Amino acid sequence: MQLPPDKKIYFLSDFHLGAPNFTSSLLREKKIVAFLDNIKKDAAQIIIDGDIFDFWYEYKTVVPKHFVRLLGKLAEITDSGIPVALFAGNHDMWMLGYFESELSIPVYFQPKTFEWNNRKFYVGHGDGLGPSDHGYKFLKKIFRNKFCQWLFGQMHPTLGMAIANYFSKKSKQKTGLSDANFLGENNEWLVIYAREILAKEHFDYFIFGHRHLPLNIQLNNNSRYINLGDWITHFTYAVFDGYNLELKKWEE
C-alpha cells in the first residue's frame, strides 16, 4: 500500500479500560477518544495493538457494558472510511465477532505483516512470543481453546465477569512492577524474538504492545523494535508518515 500524501498510520495499545476502577478508566477513555478524534483528520489507518479492555468476553447475546464512548468513536471512524485493525491482547483475547460485525474492525490473534511505502512492518500484541514464560504459553492455549471458551460462556455474565475481573487484577498486581523495568536490550524477550525473525526475513519495523514500556531500539542498521507503551501512565503511540516511524507522547 502506498500512503496518500499527508496521510499517516497510527499505532497504539494497552488501554486496560476497567482497571483499576471505573472512575479512572472513564477519564482514560475520554483521553483516548480525544486522541482518536484528533488523528482522524490525517489517518490512513489506525492499528490498536491489544488490551483495549482489562477483560472482555463476548457472550452469545451479551457484551460487557461501559466504555461506549470508545466503541462509538471507533464506529464513527470506520463509518467514515478510515480502516481500523485490532490485535487481541492477553486481557481481551475472547473476541468472537462483535468488533467485526458491529464496528467493521478485523481482529487478529497472531502477529501480522504489513507493507506501506515499501517499508515492512511486523505487528503483534507480543504476549507469548519469545523465550521463557512457558506457564503463560500453556494458559494461553487453554484460554484460546474453543471448548474452554464455551464452558466459560455457560456461566451467568455477572458471575463470569466477576471471576475474570478478579483474576485479571491479581495478575496485574503480580506483574505490575516488572512491567515498569527495562531489562536491557539483550534480555528484553520481544527484542530477542524480533532478532530471531530478522535472521530469517527482513522487516523495517517490529511493533508490539503488552510490555507497557515505551521502547525504541535499533536492532541493526535497517530495523527497529518499537514497544508502544500504554495509556495508563505513558499515553504513547507510534506514527508512520510514509518515510519515518516516530514514538510520541499524546499531550492534549
N, C-alpha and C positions, 0 to 999 in steps of 0.2 A: 504494500500500500504506500502510495506517495502522499504525504501530507499536503493539503492545500496551503497556500501562503497564509501566514499569520494564524495558523491553527496549531494546537498542541495536544499532546497526550498526557493525561494526569493519572498519577498512581497514589493511592492512599490506603491505609489499612488499620486494623485493630482499634475499633471504637469501643468495643466491650460495653455496649449500652445495656444497662441493668445492673452494673457493678459500680461502686459498692452498694448504691441505693438508687431509688427512682429520682430523688431530687437532684443529685449531682449528675445523673445521666441525662436528665432533661436539659440542664444547662449545656452539657456537651453536645447533645443532639442539636440544639439551636445553633451552636457554633459550627457544627458540620454542615447544617442546612445553609447557613450564611456563606460558607466556603463554596458549596456546590452552586449556589445562586451566583456567586461572583465569577466562577470559572466557566459557566455555561456559554458565555459570550464568545469564547475563543477555543472551546474544547472540541477536538475532532473525535475523541473517545475518552471515557473515564473508566479506569480499572480499579476496582476495590479488592484488595488482596487478602480478605478474610477477617473473621472475627468481628463482624458488624455488631453482633449481639454477644453478651456473655453466655447466653444459652438460647437456642432456638430449636424448636421441634414442630414440624407440621403434622398435625393430626389430619385425618381424612377430611373433616369439615371445620377444623378449628386451627387458628394460628394464634400465637401469643399476642396479647393486647399491648398497648403502649407504642411509642415511637412512630406514630402515624405521620408526624411531620416529615421524617426522613423518607418513609415509604412514598408519601405523596410527592415529595420533591424528586425522587428517582423516577416516578411515573411521569411527572411533568417533563423531565429531561429526555427520557426515551420517547415520549409522545412528540417532542419537538424534532426528533430525528437524530439526536446525538446518541450513539451506541454506548451502553454501559455493560461491562463484564464483571462478574463476581467470582472470586475463588473462595470456596468453602474453607473455613478455618477449623481448628480443633474444637472451638466452642460452638460453632454453628454448622457442623457438617451434616446435620439432619434436615437438609433441604430436599424436598420431594416434589418440586414442580411449581410451587406458589410463585416464586420470583419469575420463572419463565412465563407462566400463564397470565399473571396479573400485571407484571411490570415490564415484560419483554426483555428480561435480563438473563442471558445464559449463565449457568452456574458450572464451574469446573472444579473437579475434585482431585485433579492431578496437575502438576506443572504443565504449562503450555508455552509454545514458542510463537512469537510474533515477529513481523518484519515491517519496519517503517523507514522509508528513505534509505534503503539498503543497509540499515542497522538491524542486527539480530538481537532479539530480547528473549530471555528465558525467565518466565514469571511463574511464581507459585507462592502459596502461603508460607511454606517452609517447615511445617510440622512433620516429624517422622522422616526427614531427609538427613543424609549424612551418617557418620558413625555414631555408635552408642545409642542411648535412650531406648534400649530394647523393650523395657517394660511398657512404654507408651506405644511403641510399634505394635506390640501384641494387643493392647487395649483398642487401638485404632481398628484392627481387624474385626474385633467384636462389635465396636460401635458402628462400623460400616456394613456389618452383616445384615442382610435383608430380614432374616427371621428374627434376629435380636431387636431390630427396629420395630418390627410388627408386634413383638411381645410388649415392648415399652408402650406402644400405641394403644394397647388394650387397657392401660390404666386410665382412670379419670384424669383429665388435664390438670385439675387442681392438685392432685396428688403427684402426678408425674412431674409437673413443673417445679413443685416444691422440692422434691428429691433431687432433681437435676441442678437446681439453683444452689442447693446446699453443697453438693459435691463440687460444683464449679467454684464456689467461694473458697472451699477448703483447698482446692488445687492452687488457686491464686495466692493464698496465704503461704503455701509451701514454696512456691517458685518466685514470689514477688521480688525478693531481694536479689536473687540470682539474675533476674531479667535486667536489672539496672547496672550490672557489672560487665565491662568489656573484658573478654577473656584473652585478648591478644590475637593477632592475625593467624597464628599457627594453631590456635586452639578453638577458634570460632567454628563450630561444626558446619554451618552453612557456607563459610568460606572454603572449608575442606571439600565440601560437596561440589561447590562451583568449580574448584580446581580439577576435581575428578572428571567433571563433564567437559571442561576445557581440553583435557588430554585427549578427548575423542572428537570434539567438534567445537568450532569457534563460535562464540557469542560475544557481542559487544557489551551487553549488559545483563547481569543477573539481578533480578528484583524480587525480594522476599519481604514478608511481614513477620509475624509471630514473635520475633525477638524483642520487640518493644523498645529497641535502642536504635536511634538514627546512626547509620554507619555508611561510609562511603570509602571503599577500599579498592585500590588499584591492584588487580590480580596479575596483570602483565602489561606490556606496552599498549595493548589494544582492547583490554577487557576490564570492566569494573564490576564490583559487587556493591549493591545498594540495599540496605535494610531501611524500610520506610519509617521505623519508629512507631509511634502510636498517637491516638487522640485522647489520651488520658492525662499525660503530663507534658508531652513534647509538641503535639499539634504540627507534625511534619508531614511532608508529601514530596513526591518527585514529579518533575515536569520535563517532557521532551519536546523541544521546539522544532524538531526536524534536523537539527545539527548537533545539539548538545543536550545532555541529561543533567539536571541540577536537583539537588536535595535541598528543600527550602522549609522554612517555618511559616505557618499562617499567622499573620497579625491582622486582626480586624481593624 
